[in-house]
Amino acid sequence: MNDLSIKDKNLIWAISEDYDLDFPEDLNIDNLDFYEKMALSYSLSLDSDSLLFEYLKYLETIDKHQTFKDMFILALSEFTYQKLLPIRPVIEDYKDEHFTNLKHYFQKHKRDDIILELKYTFMQRYFGEVPKTTTTVRDLASTISSYQNISSLTNLINSFEDLLDSKFFFSEALKDKEKKLGKNKFDPEQIKKDNKKDKNVLDDYYGLIGAAEFTTELDLDNIENKEREKVLSDQDDTNATDKFIQATNLFGNSIYTKQKIDQIESQICFGNHKNSKILISKGEYDPTNIEAIFRNNQLEESKEENLDYYNYLKNQFLRDERNMEKQIRAALIKDLDYTLNRSNHGNIIASNVYRNIYINDPNIFAKKIKFENSDISVDILIDSSASQLTRKARITSWAYTIANALIKADIPTRVMGFSNLENYLGLKVYRDYEDDLTKNKDIFKFLPAGSNRDGLAFRLVNNFMTDTKYRQKILIYLSDGKPYDIRSRIDNNYKYEERPYKDKFAEIDTSIEFRKLEQNDIYPLAIFTGNEEDLPSMKKIYGNNFAYIKDLNRFSSIITQYIKRVIEWK
């Protein structure tokens, strides 16, 4: 790298008010604008423990280091602005110039990496606009923005380290290798102690993640699809409110009181799911929260995309809908029982003729009366995790067609979707049993995000369906056959990971909870929506209770046949 220019040195000396400051030989801030340089310079005035340059050198050791250095500069800017403003009000002008230049830049250039996406998000917020970006980037931006409330540079570095730990995943094999080499995490407290002896102490800390394989996706074209691959952090109890707000911004406002949710969690959040939380929503969002507004706008845009797909194949879907309705109605009629009631018309009952002659009773005829012996309901559950993103239009069109046919056949139908954000499982109810047919259009407001803890979802749905009044209960589950939810918990002193919910562990747990549905007289059918290579996993979990629909023309007949079998089993 090039040495600092005299101009940059003078700026740093002036803003930090430390004219004895020595600069690292390889420090280069040419890529920063004046606003960012002011933020860096003022941070040095708060750096009584000489941590800042050491930490920047440490970031150089991490794979994709430039990305994390740029992200840390964003953090410094948020950290210093409110603190510097009363001292040097001119920073307000430089901040405005900074974001104005960014606005002009993005009018001509694509946002093709995560740093540009973050800068674009901060720029839109500065100008009072709703950020149009991914859930991942908005979460990162919100976390970085919260750094303005941090009081010290040491706490800022600790918070930024927590961000790296919770949002980005580094190869475990390489971490083990580093451990064997005696490489340790960046420790500000140790730096403070050792700086009293030696300014170059960071040499002992090189390489904590330096040799690590960086596996979080930084390509914005793919970042939403890789949502499930990041380690989701389960924060301390002190962050419970923030986590609830994040979950609400993604899933919508809770339809139940805290007391009711606590009751549900006590019934299902134990064993393999003991640290989980539940949020149940009907997709209504806080109109005063900018993140919630953005998510709602995303859902409306996704609805239009999904409807475009449905409308393109509308004739086929309508044909399937009519066929399903017709066949289900026929099965229901066949299932009806008959009784003979006395009537004033029908087949005459010879033994009762005297009643008409002597007591003027007109009811001397027998009439067959049908009464429904089959009290049936259907729940449709959709895996709404990020891995379903590329299939979202097809999945919603299927769910919409099935729901329409069932409702027109007078079968109470509920449609739900679920996914996980950190330790929250969000269940969104698109339509309930009593809703009218027009409510089905809400199914198209489907936009997958997060991971999927299928076993917990089945526990929750089991709890829901068991409490209903219907005698015959069918669950249709649209799934890619890949339960996957990895999360980690950060305490004040250390970080540990819960057992990863994936592979054999997740498959066994999901299979057990799926069988419990059958034990509670719920008839479950899993519809495979994923890739062919995941079929073995699907078979392990669901046994014979799943259908793989290769041909779009067959999906309605497969589901209809299953429902007809359930009706006949009564």
C-alpha positions as CSV (number, residue, x, y, z in Angstrom):
1,M,0.0,0.0,0.0
2,N,1.0,3.6,-0.4
3,D,1.8,5.8,2.6
4,L,-0.6,8.4,3.8
5,S,-0.4,11.7,2.0
6,I,0.6,14.8,3.9
7,K,-3.0,16.1,3.4
8,D,-4.5,13.0,5.0
9,K,-2.0,13.1,7.9
10,N,-2.8,16.7,8.6
11,L,-6.6,16.0,8.6
12,I,-6.2,13.1,11.0
13,W,-3.9,15.1,13.3
14,A,-6.3,18.1,13.3
15,I,-9.5,16.1,13.9
16,S,-8.0,13.7,16.4
17,E,-6.1,16.6,18.1
18,D,-3.2,14.2,18.5
19,Y,-0.1,15.6,16.7
20,D,2.1,12.9,18.2
21,L,0.2,10.1,16.5
22,D,2.2,7.6,14.6
23,F,0.7,6.0,11.5
24,P,1.1,2.3,10.4
25,E,3.3,2.2,7.3
26,D,0.7,0.4,5.2
27,L,-2.3,2.5,6.2
28,N,-4.1,3.7,3.1
29,I,-7.4,5.7,3.2
30,D,-7.3,6.9,-0.5
31,N,-10.6,5.1,-1.1
32,L,-12.4,7.1,1.6
33,D,-14.2,10.4,1.0
34,F,-13.8,13.4,3.3
35,Y,-16.8,12.5,5.5
36,E,-15.4,9.0,6.1
37,K,-11.9,10.3,6.8
38,M,-13.4,12.7,9.4
39,A,-15.1,9.7,11.1
40,L,-11.9,7.7,11.1
41,S,-9.9,10.7,12.4
42,Y,-12.3,11.5,15.2
43,S,-12.4,7.9,16.3
44,L,-8.7,8.2,17.0
45,S,-9.4,10.9,19.6
46,L,-11.6,8.4,21.4
47,D,-9.0,5.7,21.1
48,S,-7.3,6.0,24.5
49,D,-6.2,2.3,24.3
50,S,-4.6,2.5,20.8
51,L,-7.0,-0.1,19.4
52,L,-8.1,1.3,16.1
53,F,-5.0,0.9,14.0
54,E,-4.5,-2.5,15.5
55,Y,-8.0,-3.6,14.7
56,L,-7.7,-2.4,11.1
57,K,-4.5,-4.4,10.8
58,Y,-6.3,-7.4,12.3
59,L,-9.1,-7.1,9.7
60,E,-6.4,-7.4,7.0
61,T,-5.9,-11.0,8.1
62,I,-9.4,-12.1,7.4
63,D,-10.4,-13.6,4.1
64,K,-12.5,-11.0,2.1
65,H,-10.7,-8.5,4.3
66,Q,-11.6,-5.5,2.1
67,T,-15.3,-6.2,2.5
68,F,-15.0,-6.2,6.3
69,K,-12.7,-3.2,6.4
70,D,-15.3,-1.2,4.3
71,M,-18.0,-2.5,6.6
72,F,-16.1,-1.3,9.6
73,I,-15.7,2.2,8.1
74,L,-19.5,2.3,7.8
75,A,-19.7,1.3,11.5
76,L,-17.2,4.1,12.4
77,S,-19.3,6.7,10.5
78,E,-22.4,5.7,12.4
79,F,-20.5,5.6,15.7
80,T,-18.9,9.1,15.4
81,Y,-21.4,11.3,13.6
82,Q,-23.6,12.3,16.5
83,K,-20.5,12.7,18.8
84,L,-18.6,14.9,16.3
85,L,-21.6,17.1,15.2
86,P,-21.6,19.4,18.3
87,I,-17.8,19.9,18.1
88,R,-17.5,20.3,14.3
89,P,-20.9,21.1,12.8
90,V,-19.4,21.2,9.3
91,I,-19.6,17.4,9.3
92,E,-23.3,17.8,8.5
93,D,-22.4,19.4,5.2
94,Y,-19.9,16.7,4.4
95,K,-22.4,14.0,5.3
96,D,-24.9,15.5,2.9
97,E,-22.3,15.7,0.2
98,H,-21.3,12.1,0.9
99,F,-24.9,10.8,0.3
100,T,-25.6,13.1,-2.6
101,N,-22.5,11.8,-4.4
102,L,-23.6,8.2,-3.6
103,K,-27.1,9.0,-5.1
104,H,-25.5,10.2,-8.3
105,Y,-23.2,7.2,-8.4
106,F,-26.1,4.7,-8.0
107,Q,-28.0,6.4,-10.8
108,K,-25.3,5.1,-13.2
109,H,-23.8,2.0,-11.5
110,K,-25.1,-1.4,-10.4
111,R,-25.0,-2.5,-6.7
112,D,-23.0,-5.7,-7.3
113,D,-21.5,-6.3,-3.9
114,I,-22.7,-6.2,-0.3
115,I,-20.8,-3.0,0.6
116,L,-22.4,-1.1,-2.3
117,E,-25.8,-2.5,-1.2
118,L,-25.2,-1.3,2.3
119,K,-24.2,2.1,1.2
120,Y,-27.3,2.3,-1.0
121,T,-29.4,1.4,1.9
122,F,-27.9,4.1,4.2
123,M,-28.3,6.6,1.3
124,Q,-32.0,5.8,0.9
125,R,-32.6,6.1,4.6
126,Y,-30.8,9.5,4.7
127,F,-33.1,10.9,2.0
128,G,-36.2,9.5,3.8
129,E,-36.8,6.7,1.2
130,V,-37.7,3.0,1.9
131,P,-34.6,0.9,1.2
132,K,-35.1,-1.5,-1.7
133,T,-32.8,-4.3,-0.9
134,T,-32.7,-7.8,0.7
135,T,-33.7,-8.8,4.2
136,T,-30.1,-9.7,4.9
137,V,-28.7,-6.3,3.9
138,R,-31.4,-4.4,5.8
139,D,-30.7,-6.4,9.0
140,L,-27.0,-5.6,8.6
141,A,-27.7,-2.0,8.0
142,S,-30.0,-1.8,11.1
143,T,-27.3,-3.4,13.3
144,I,-24.6,-1.0,12.0
145,S,-27.0,2.0,12.4
146,S,-27.5,1.1,16.1
147,Y,-23.7,1.7,16.7
148,Q,-24.4,5.4,17.0
149,N,-25.6,4.6,20.6
150,I,-22.3,2.9,21.6
151,S,-20.3,5.0,24.0
152,S,-16.7,3.8,23.5
153,L,-14.5,2.5,20.7
154,T,-13.8,-0.7,22.6
155,N,-17.5,-1.4,22.8
156,L,-17.8,-0.6,19.1
157,I,-15.1,-3.2,18.2
158,N,-16.7,-5.8,20.4
159,S,-20.1,-5.2,18.8
160,F,-18.6,-5.4,15.3
161,E,-16.9,-8.7,16.3
162,D,-20.3,-9.9,17.5
163,L,-21.7,-8.9,14.1
164,L,-19.1,-11.0,12.3
165,D,-19.7,-14.0,14.6
166,S,-23.5,-13.9,14.3
167,K,-24.0,-13.0,10.6
168,F,-21.1,-14.7,8.9
169,F,-19.9,-18.3,8.9
170,F,-16.3,-19.4,8.7
171,S,-15.2,-23.0,8.0
172,E,-15.1,-25.1,11.2
173,A,-12.2,-27.1,9.8
174,L,-10.1,-24.0,9.4
175,K,-11.1,-22.7,12.8
176,D,-9.8,-26.0,14.3
177,K,-6.6,-25.6,12.3
178,E,-6.1,-22.1,13.7
179,K,-6.8,-23.3,17.2
180,K,-4.0,-25.9,16.8
181,L,-1.7,-23.1,15.6
182,G,-2.4,-21.2,18.8
183,K,-4.3,-18.3,17.0
184,N,-6.8,-16.4,19.1
185,K,-9.6,-14.0,18.7
186,F,-9.0,-10.3,18.7
187,D,-9.2,-9.3,22.4
188,P,-9.3,-5.6,23.2
189,E,-8.7,-6.2,26.9
190,Q,-5.6,-8.2,26.1
191,I,-4.5,-5.4,23.7
192,K,-4.9,-2.8,26.5
193,K,-2.7,-4.8,28.8
194,D,0.0,-5.6,26.3
195,N,0.0,-2.1,24.7
196,K,1.6,-1.0,28.0
197,K,4.5,-3.2,27.1
198,D,4.6,-3.2,23.3
199,K,2.7,-1.3,20.6
200,N,3.1,-4.1,18.0
201,V,1.4,-6.7,20.1
202,L,-1.1,-7.6,17.4
203,D,1.4,-9.8,15.7
204,D,0.4,-12.4,18.3
205,Y,-3.2,-12.1,17.2
206,Y,-2.9,-12.5,13.4
207,G,-4.8,-15.2,11.8
208,L,-7.9,-15.9,14.0
209,I,-10.0,-16.0,10.9
210,G,-7.2,-15.1,8.5
211,A,-6.9,-18.5,7.0
212,A,-10.6,-19.1,7.3
213,E,-12.7,-20.0,4.3
214,F,-15.4,-17.3,4.1
215,T,-18.6,-19.0,3.2
216,T,-21.2,-16.3,3.5
217,E,-22.5,-15.2,0.1
218,L,-21.5,-11.7,-0.9
219,D,-22.9,-11.8,-4.4
220,L,-26.2,-9.8,-4.1
221,D,-27.8,-11.8,-6.9
222,N,-27.6,-14.9,-4.7
223,I,-27.6,-13.6,-1.2
224,E,-31.3,-14.2,-0.6
225,N,-31.1,-17.7,-1.9
226,K,-28.2,-18.4,0.5
227,E,-30.2,-17.0,3.5
228,R,-30.4,-20.4,5.2
229,E,-26.5,-20.8,5.0
230,K,-25.7,-18.1,7.4
231,V,-25.4,-18.8,11.1
232,L,-28.4,-17.3,12.8
233,S,-27.6,-15.9,16.3
234,D,-29.8,-16.3,19.3
235,Q,-29.0,-13.1,21.3
236,D,-29.0,-12.6,25.0
237,D,-32.2,-12.1,26.9
238,T,-31.5,-8.4,26.9
239,N,-32.0,-8.4,23.2
240,A,-35.3,-10.2,23.3
241,T,-37.3,-7.1,22.4
242,D,-35.1,-6.3,19.4
243,K,-35.4,-9.9,18.2
244,F,-39.2,-9.8,18.6
245,I,-39.3,-6.5,16.5
246,Q,-37.1,-8.1,13.8
247,A,-39.4,-11.1,13.7
248,T,-42.5,-8.8,13.5
249,N,-40.9,-6.8,10.7
250,L,-40.5,-10.1,8.7
251,F,-43.6,-12.0,9.6
252,G,-46.1,-9.3,10.6
253,N,-47.8,-8.4,13.8
254,S,-48.7,-11.1,16.3
255,I,-52.4,-12.0,16.4
256,Y,-52.1,-13.4,19.9
257,T,-51.4,-11.8,23.3
258,K,-48.1,-12.6,25.0
259,Q,-49.9,-14.7,27.5
260,K,-51.4,-16.9,24.8
261,I,-48.0,-17.2,23.0
262,D,-46.3,-18.1,26.3
263,Q,-48.9,-20.9,26.7
264,I,-48.3,-22.2,23.2
265,E,-44.5,-22.1,23.7
266,S,-44.7,-24.0,26.9
267,Q,-46.6,-26.8,25.1
268,I,-44.3,-27.1,22.1
269,C,-40.9,-25.4,22.6
270,F,-39.0,-28.2,24.5
271,G,-36.5,-30.9,23.7
272,N,-34.9,-30.3,20.3
273,H,-36.7,-26.9,20.2
274,K,-36.3,-25.7,23.7
275,N,-34.8,-22.3,22.9
276,S,-37.4,-21.4,20.2
277,K,-39.9,-18.6,20.2
278,I,-43.2,-18.5,18.3
279,L,-44.9,-15.6,16.3
280,I,-48.3,-16.1,14.6
281,S,-49.4,-13.5,12.2
282,K,-52.0,-12.8,9.5
283,G,-49.6,-10.6,7.5
284,E,-50.5,-7.2,8.9
285,Y,-47.5,-4.8,9.4
286,D,-46.8,-1.8,11.5
287,P,-47.4,1.3,9.2
288,T,-45.0,3.4,11.3
289,N,-42.0,1.1,11.1
290,I,-39.8,1.6,8.0
291,E,-38.5,-2.0,8.0
292,A,-42.1,-3.3,8.3
293,I,-43.2,-0.9,5.5
294,F,-40.4,-2.2,3.3
295,R,-41.3,-5.8,3.9
296,N,-44.9,-5.2,3.1
297,N,-43.9,-3.5,-0.1
298,Q,-41.7,-6.5,-1.0
299,L,-44.7,-8.8,-0.5
300,E,-46.9,-6.7,-2.7
301,E,-44.2,-6.8,-5.4
302,S,-43.9,-10.6,-5.0
303,K,-47.7,-10.9,-5.2
304,E,-47.7,-9.3,-8.7
305,E,-44.9,-11.6,-9.8
306,N,-46.7,-14.7,-8.5
307,L,-50.0,-13.5,-10.2
308,D,-48.2,-13.0,-13.5
309,Y,-47.1,-16.7,-13.4
310,Y,-50.6,-17.8,-12.4
311,N,-52.3,-15.7,-15.1
312,Y,-49.9,-17.0,-17.7
313,L,-51.2,-20.6,-17.0
314,K,-54.6,-19.5,-15.8
315,N,-56.6,-21.7,-18.1
316,Q,-54.8,-24.8,-16.9
317,F,-55.1,-23.9,-13.2
318,L,-58.8,-23.1,-13.6
319,R,-59.3,-26.5,-15.3
320,D,-57.6,-28.2,-12.5
321,E,-59.6,-26.3,-10.0
322,R,-62.9,-27.3,-11.6
323,N,-61.9,-30.9,-11.8
324,M,-60.8,-31.0,-8.1
325,E,-64.1,-29.4,-7.0
326,K,-66.2,-31.8,-9.1
327,Q,-64.4,-34.9,-7.8
328,I,-64.4,-33.8,-4.2
329,R,-68.1,-32.9,-4.3
330,A,-68.8,-36.4,-5.8
331,A,-66.8,-38.0,-3.0
332,L,-68.7,-36.0,-0.3
333,I,-72.1,-36.9,-1.8
334,K,-71.2,-40.6,-1.9
335,D,-70.1,-40.3,1.7
336,L,-73.5,-38.9,2.9
337,D,-75.8,-41.2,4.9
338,Y,-79.5,-41.4,4.5
339,T,-82.4,-41.6,6.9
340,L,-86.2,-41.9,6.3
341,N,-88.3,-39.1,7.6
342,R,-92.0,-38.7,7.5
343,S,-93.2,-36.1,5.0
344,N,-96.2,-34.7,3.2
345,H,-94.8,-36.0,0.0
346,G,-92.6,-38.9,-1.2
347,N,-93.3,-42.6,-1.1
348,I,-96.6,-43.4,0.7
349,I,-96.5,-45.4,3.9
350,A,-99.5,-47.8,3.7
351,S,-99.6,-48.4,7.4
352,N,-100.0,-44.7,8.1
353,V,-102.9,-43.9,5.7
354,Y,-105.4,-44.1,8.6
355,R,-103.6,-41.0,10.2
356,N,-104.7,-38.9,7.3
357,I,-108.3,-40.2,7.4
358,Y,-108.9,-40.0,11.1
359,I,-106.6,-37.3,12.4
360,N,-106.0,-35.3,9.3
361,D,-102.2,-35.9,9.4
362,P,-100.7,-35.1,6.0
363,N,-97.3,-36.7,6.8
364,I,-98.0,-40.2,5.6
365,F,-95.2,-40.3,3.1
366,A,-91.5,-41.4,3.5
367,K,-88.7,-39.2,2.2
368,K,-85.0,-39.9,2.1
369,I,-83.1,-37.2,3.9
370,K,-79.3,-36.9,3.5
371,F,-77.2,-35.8,6.5
372,E,-73.5,-35.3,6.4
373,N,-71.6,-37.8,8.4
374,S,-68.2,-36.5,7.2
375,D,-67.1,-33.4,9.0
376,I,-63.9,-32.5,7.2
377,S,-61.3,-29.7,7.1
378,V,-58.1,-29.1,5.2
379,D,-55.0,-27.2,6.2
380,I,-52.4,-26.2,3.7
381,L,-48.9,-25.5,5.1
382,I,-46.1,-24.0,2.9
383,D,-42.4,-24.2,3.6
384,S,-41.5,-20.5,3.3
385,S,-37.8,-20.7,3.7
386,A,-35.3,-19.0,1.3
387,S,-34.6,-22.2,-0.6
388,Q,-38.1,-22.0,-2.0
389,L,-37.5,-18.5,-3.6
390,T,-36.9,-19.7,-7.1
391,R,-40.2,-21.8,-7.0
392,K,-42.4,-19.2,-5.2
393,A,-44.7,-18.5,-8.1
394,R,-45.4,-22.2,-8.8
395,I,-45.9,-23.0,-5.2
396,T,-48.4,-20.2,-4.6
397,S,-50.3,-21.0,-7.8
398,W,-50.7,-24.6,-6.5
399,A,-51.8,-23.5,-3.1
400,Y,-54.3,-21.0,-4.5
401,T,-55.8,-23.6,-6.9
402,I,-56.2,-26.2,-4.2
403,A,-57.7,-23.7,-1.7
404,N,-60.2,-22.4,-4.3
405,A,-61.4,-25.9,-5.2
406,L,-61.8,-27.0,-1.6
407,I,-63.7,-23.9,-0.6
408,K,-66.0,-24.1,-3.6
409,A,-66.6,-27.7,-2.5
410,D,-67.7,-26.3,0.9
411,I,-64.7,-27.7,2.8
412,P,-63.3,-25.4,5.5
413,T,-59.7,-24.6,4.4
414,R,-56.9,-22.8,6.1
415,V,-53.6,-21.8,4.4
416,M,-50.4,-21.1,6.3
417,G,-46.7,-20.6,5.6
418,F,-43.8,-20.8,8.0
419,S,-40.0,-20.0,8.2
420,N,-37.5,-19.2,10.9
421,L,-35.6,-16.0,11.7
422,E,-32.9,-16.7,14.3
423,N,-34.8,-18.3,17.3
424,Y,-38.2,-17.3,16.0
425,L,-40.6,-19.5,14.1
426,G,-43.0,-17.3,12.2
427,L,-46.3,-18.8,11.1
428,K,-48.3,-16.7,8.7
429,V,-52.0,-17.4,8.2
430,Y,-53.0,-16.4,4.7
431,R,-56.6,-17.5,5.1
432,D,-58.6,-19.1,7.9
433,Y,-61.5,-21.5,7.8
434,E,-64.2,-18.8,8.0
435,D,-62.7,-16.4,5.5
436,D,-64.5,-15.9,2.2
437,L,-63.1,-16.9,-1.2
438,T,-61.6,-13.4,-1.9
439,K,-59.1,-13.9,0.9
440,N,-57.4,-16.5,-1.2
441,K,-55.6,-13.8,-3.2
442,D,-53.5,-13.1,-0.1
443,I,-51.8,-16.5,-0.8
444,F,-49.9,-14.7,-3.6
445,K,-48.2,-12.4,-1.1
446,F,-45.7,-15.1,-0.6
447,L,-41.9,-14.3,-0.5
448,P,-39.7,-17.0,1.0
449,A,-37.0,-15.9,3.5
450,G,-35.0,-17.5,6.4
451,S,-34.6,-21.1,7.3
452,N,-37.0,-23.9,8.2
453,R,-37.4,-25.9,11.4
454,D,-40.0,-28.4,10.1
455,G,-40.3,-30.4,13.3
456,L,-41.3,-27.4,15.4
457,A,-43.7,-26.2,12.6
458,F,-45.4,-29.6,12.7
459,R,-45.7,-29.3,16.5
460,L,-47.4,-25.9,16.2
461,V,-49.8,-27.0,13.4
462,N,-50.6,-30.2,15.4
463,N,-51.5,-27.9,18.3
464,F,-53.6,-25.8,16.1
465,M,-55.5,-28.6,14.3
466,T,-56.1,-30.7,17.4
467,D,-58.1,-27.8,18.9
468,T,-60.5,-27.5,15.9
469,K,-64.1,-28.8,15.9
470,Y,-63.6,-30.9,12.7
471,R,-63.6,-34.7,12.9
472,Q,-61.6,-35.5,9.7
473,K,-58.5,-33.2,9.4
474,I,-56.2,-33.2,6.4
475,L,-52.8,-31.5,6.3
476,I,-51.2,-30.8,2.9
477,Y,-47.6,-29.7,3.2
478,L,-45.7,-28.1,0.3
479,S,-42.0,-28.8,1.1
480,D,-38.6,-29.1,-0.6
481,G,-37.7,-31.9,1.8
482,K,-34.7,-30.1,3.4
483,P,-35.3,-29.1,7.1
484,Y,-32.5,-26.8,7.9
485,D,-31.9,-24.3,10.8
486,I,-28.5,-23.4,12.2
487,R,-28.3,-20.9,15.0
488,S,-25.7,-19.7,17.5
489,R,-26.1,-18.0,20.9
490,I,-23.8,-15.1,22.0
491,D,-23.5,-14.6,25.8
492,N,-21.6,-11.8,27.5
493,N,-18.5,-14.1,27.9
494,Y,-18.6,-16.6,25.1
495,K,-20.4,-17.9,22.0
496,Y,-21.6,-21.4,21.5
497,E,-23.7,-23.0,18.8
498,E,-26.8,-25.1,19.4
499,R,-26.9,-28.4,17.7
500,P,-27.3,-27.7,14.0
501,Y,-30.8,-28.6,12.8
502,K,-29.9,-30.3,9.5
503,D,-29.1,-33.6,7.9
504,K,-30.0,-36.8,9.8
505,F,-30.8,-35.0,13.1
506,A,-33.4,-32.7,11.4
507,E,-34.8,-35.5,9.3
508,I,-35.4,-37.8,12.3
509,D,-37.0,-35.0,14.3
510,T,-39.2,-33.9,11.4
511,S,-40.3,-37.5,10.8
512,I,-41.2,-38.1,14.4
513,E,-43.3,-34.9,14.6
514,F,-44.9,-35.9,11.2
515,R,-46.0,-39.2,12.7
516,K,-47.5,-37.5,15.7
517,L,-49.9,-35.8,13.4
518,E,-51.2,-39.2,12.4
519,Q,-51.5,-40.2,16.0
520,N,-53.8,-37.3,16.6
521,D,-56.1,-38.3,13.7
522,I,-54.7,-35.8,11.3
523,Y,-54.1,-37.1,7.8
524,P,-50.9,-35.5,6.4
525,L,-49.7,-35.5,2.8
526,A,-46.3,-33.9,1.9
527,I,-46.1,-32.5,-1.7
528,F,-42.5,-32.4,-2.8
529,T,-41.5,-29.0,-4.4
530,G,-37.7,-29.3,-4.4
531,N,-34.9,-30.6,-6.5
532,E,-34.7,-34.3,-7.6
533,E,-31.5,-34.8,-5.7
534,D,-33.3,-34.2,-2.4
535,L,-35.9,-36.9,-3.0
536,P,-34.0,-39.5,-0.8
537,S,-34.4,-37.1,2.2
538,M,-38.1,-36.6,1.4
539,K,-38.6,-40.4,1.4
540,K,-36.8,-40.9,4.7
541,I,-38.9,-38.3,6.4
542,Y,-42.4,-38.9,5.0
543,G,-42.4,-42.5,3.9
544,N,-45.4,-43.3,1.7
545,N,-47.2,-40.1,2.7
546,F,-45.6,-37.9,0.1
547,A,-46.1,-37.1,-3.6
548,Y,-43.6,-36.0,-6.2
549,I,-45.3,-34.1,-8.9
550,K,-43.2,-33.9,-12.0
551,D,-46.0,-33.1,-14.4
552,L,-48.0,-30.0,-13.7
553,N,-51.1,-31.6,-15.3
554,R,-51.1,-34.3,-12.5
555,F,-50.9,-32.2,-9.4
556,S,-54.7,-31.7,-9.0
557,S,-55.5,-35.3,-9.6
558,I,-52.9,-36.5,-7.0
559,I,-54.2,-34.2,-4.3
560,T,-57.9,-35.0,-5.2
561,Q,-57.2,-38.8,-4.9
562,Y,-55.7,-38.4,-1.5
563,I,-58.6,-36.3,-0.2
564,K,-61.1,-38.8,-1.6
565,R,-59.3,-41.6,0.2
566,V,-59.5,-39.8,3.5
567,I,-63.3,-39.2,3.0
568,E,-63.8,-42.9,2.2
569,W,-61.7,-44.0,5.3
570,K,-64.0,-42.3,7.8
